[in-house]
Amino acid sequence: MNRPEEMPPECSSAELLAEYLEGCLTTEERTLVEQHLVACGKCRQIVSTACRATDSVIDPPDSV
């Protein structure tokens, strides 16, 4: 996953992306982040990776 210091200055902060994923943003803030994600592959990748990591913690694979 990209570290926040690798994100271009015009990108959303790592904290803002975390708040987006947690559902803690206002409707306006969420809309702005979603508009940014459409245009920014780096931030989209960060969100995608975080979602996959969260999914694996919430629904761990069956043990053999």
Residue, then its C-alpha position, 0 to 999 in steps of 0.5 A: m500500500n502507498r504510504p501517505e508521504e508518497m501521495p501527491p499533494e492534491c490527493s486526499s490525506a490518508e486520514l480523510l481516506a480512513e474516515y471515508l472508509e469508516g463512514c465518518l464523513t459528511t455527505e459533502e465530504r464523501t462526495l468530494v472524496e468519491q469524485h477524487l477517487v474517480a480521477c486518482g488511481k493511487c487513492r483508488q488503490i489505497v481504498s481498494t487495498a484497505c477494503r480487501a484487508t478489512d474484508s479478510v479481517i471481518d470474514p477470515p478464511d476457513s481454517v483447515 
